[in-house]
Amino acid sequence: MEQPVPPYRPTWESLQRVSVPKWYQDGKFGIFIHWGPYAVPAFGGEWYPRNMYMQGSREYEHHVATYGSQATFGYKDFIPLFRAQQFDATAWAQLFAAAGARFVVPVAEHHDGFAMYDTALNPWNAVAMGPRRDVIGELATAIREHGMIFGVSSHRAEHWFYFNRGRLFDSDVNDPRYDALYGPAQPEPPDWAVVDSAEQPDAAFLEDWLARCIELVDTYQPQLVWFDWWIIHERFKPYTQRFAAHYYNRGVEWGKGVAINYKYDAFAPGSAVYDIERGQISDVSPQFWQNDTSVAKNAWGYTDAQDYKTPAHLIGDLIDVVSKNGALLLNIGPKADGTIADHEQYLLREIGAWLRVNGEAIYATTPWHIYGEGPTTVAEGAFSDTARAAFCGNDIRYTRNDRTIYAIVMAWPGVQAVLPALGLARGLIGTVVSVDLLGYDGDVQWTQRTDAMTVQLPAQPVGTYAITFRIRTA
């Protein structure tokens, strides 16, 4: 009989006993949402709040030309303009469900220090000003009502230094009336992950960070908490351990499977789910992992000059990540009024249409013996999401569900598909019972030779993007 999990303690040894929830391993695809007052200027992205105080930057020059000096019009002055008058959490949830997402992770607090939720610890929040609504609370309700898992992200750690460039000239960052928004605004360390600093960040900031994280999970019961990168700093380690122990124990109390995302070496392996920002890996990982990326190449928050990826690119990323034992968390950036740009809706609906036909090759699957084959190289590591060439008809990715193997051909290959890994000589597959092309009602002819399986294709392409062969074995 399986023994109940005893309380987690704030040590890596204890936290490494956690299991990745089944909903997460099966769900594979989630939506990330970067939305806050930075959507008002819609210029440069979600780092506008920092860069508008960085003399010489594009954002600085744009801000002065558009709004005037930072002494008279600072970041705080965007908040009354961030009204979210057309925000409809139910409509958002319907769109995400139509996209085929199984979990949704809105940003609860970005580096800018503006909380998108109802909090007793931060007077600068969306309930008290701006939208005057509990954005996170409304999304939590709508997302759960539409059968998806709700999560949140916290980028609070980076707030320690985020507004520090405003200290260097006459700006409102230096006005003590706004310390609760802009502070601490301390100099960033010369080494971002410096481990020999006794003061950066200080204990007061770290205790406040922990309190905000605990308040967030206790109030909204998210089943996924995503952290940005600066918790790699050595001084965060005792606090991330304390948070994880609290959160995992709360998950046991709630009877819900919960998980934490982390980057780089912020957590010990196995104590949370490893996340790679805008990047992937080159082979199957023995541990479940996640790629977080955005529909736009240039920003996470909405801008008026988005450089969007194509549906084929995004679907290809999803397939590649899943074949390597990962999940894709795909970001959108709503406009300041609460609407989601038409093209972002289009991208999500195209993914959803593909998943409605091919989803059985994605959801609830596990990696096969190999992730795939083909000529297109996928760069490994963070910030490499636009480095690869477009996938072609000779690129294959494999997943499995028990005795069923899915061979996903990443682009229409022409008159036939050639699957070298399924050749008899490879010995990777048992006796083949049937081969079907998902989304096609007719039969397909196939041959299994020593060097490859070859499948003859219909005269006209099936679908617009990648195609999936369902291969049942004895």
Secondary structure, DSSP 8 states (H G I E B T S, - for coil): ---------SSHHHHTT----HHHHHH-EEEEE--SGGGTT-SS-TTHHHHTTSTTSHHHHHHHHHH--TTTS-GGGGGGG---TT--HHHHHHHHHHTT-SEEEEEEE-TT--BSS--SS-SSBTTTSTT-S-HHHHHHHHHHHTT-EE-EEE-GGGGGTTTGGGGGSSSGGG-GGGHHHH-------SSTT-SS-SSSS-HHHHHHHHHHHHHHHHHH--SEEEE-GGGGSGGGHHHHHHHHHHHHHHHHHHT---EEEE-TTSS-TTSSEEEEET-B-SS--SS-EEEEEESBSS-SS--TT--B--HHHHHHHHHHHHHTTEEEEEEE---TTS---HHHHHHHHHHHHHHHHHGGGTTT-EEEEEEEE-S----BBTT-TT-S----TT-EEEEEETTEEEEEESS--SSEEEEGGGSGGG--S--EEEEEETT--S---EEE-SS-EEEE--SS-SSSS-EEEEEEE-
